Amino acid sequence: MAQYDVFTNPSRSAADGIPYVVVVQSDLLDALATRLTIPLAVPDEANEVPSALCPVIVVKGKRLHALAHYAAPLPARLLRRPVDNVAVQASALVSALDTVLSGI
C-alpha cells in the first residue's frame, strides 16, 4: 500500500458521510500493523469548514473534504484494495496536517 492511496471506508456505519479514507503515513513505516489515515467526507452544504483544515480532495471525480483533525490509525488489514491515489494532491493534505499540529 502506498502513501496517499485512497480506500473505501472500512466502517460501514460511517461510510455514508465518509465514503473514503486516505493513507498519509510514509511508505517507510510499512512494517507497522496500522496506517495513519485521514477521512474523506462528503461536503455538508449546511456547515462551512475551514479550507486550511479540511481541504477539498478529488477522488474518482468527486469533491470531498479531508478531515485532518480526525486523522487516526486504522489496521492495515482493513484497507483492502485502493480505489485511487491522490499523491498529486499531497501538498493540501500535508498542509492540513500542519494546521492540526501547529495551528498555522
N, C-alpha and C positions, 0 to 999 in steps of 0.2 A: 504494500500500500504506500502510496506516495503522498508527500506533503501537498496539501490543497486538493486532494481527492474529495469528492462530494459523494455522500452515501444517503440512501433513504433512511429516515429517522427510525431507529430500531424500537422506539417507544410508540406503540400503536395508539396509546391513549392521547398522545400529544401530536400525532402526525398530521391532523387536520390543519392546525395552525402553524406547525413547524414541520414541513414535509422532508427537510434535509438537514444534515449536519456536514460541516467541512472540517477535515483534519488540518490543524495548524501546527502540529508537532513536527519537529525536524525528523527527517529520514534517518539521521544518525542515532536516533533513540528507538529504532525498530525492535530491539531486543526486549523492550518493555511490554508488558501484557496489556497496557492501556494506551489510548491515543487522546491527546488533548483536542477537543472539538469545539466548534462554535455552532450553535443552532442557527439555521436559516429560516426565517419566519415570513409568512405571507403578510404583506403590508396591511396595516389596520388604518383605514382611512379616517376613523374617528379619533385616533390618537397619533399626534405627530411625535416623531422620535428624533433625537439629535443625530445629525448625519455623521458627526465625528465618532460617535459611539456605536451607531448602527448603520453602517454604510450599505448602500444598495449593491448587491452581488447578483449577477445574471447567471442563472443555471438553466440550461436547456431552453433558453429563450424567455424564461420567467424572471421577473424582477422580485428579489427577496431581500429582506433586511437581515444582515448578520448581527446577531445579538451578542456582541463581545462580552458584555457584562454577565452573561450566562455561560461563558466558556466553562467546560467541565470535561473531566476524563471519562471515556467510555471504554469498556473492554473491547480490545481489538477483535475478538472472536465474534462480536455482534455486528461488525462492519463487514458485510459480505462482498458485494461487487460495487465498485464505484460507478456512478451514473454520469459523472462529469469530472473535470479537473479545472479549477479556477486559478491556476498559477498566474495567469496574465492579470488577475485582479488582486494579487498578493499584497501589493502596497496598501490598499484600502483595509485589508484585514489586519496587517501589522500595525498600521496607524490606529485602528480601533483598539487593539490590544494595548498600545502605548497610552491611549486615553484612559483605559481601565487602570493601568499601572501607575501612571504619573499625573493623570488629570489634564494632560496637555493634548 
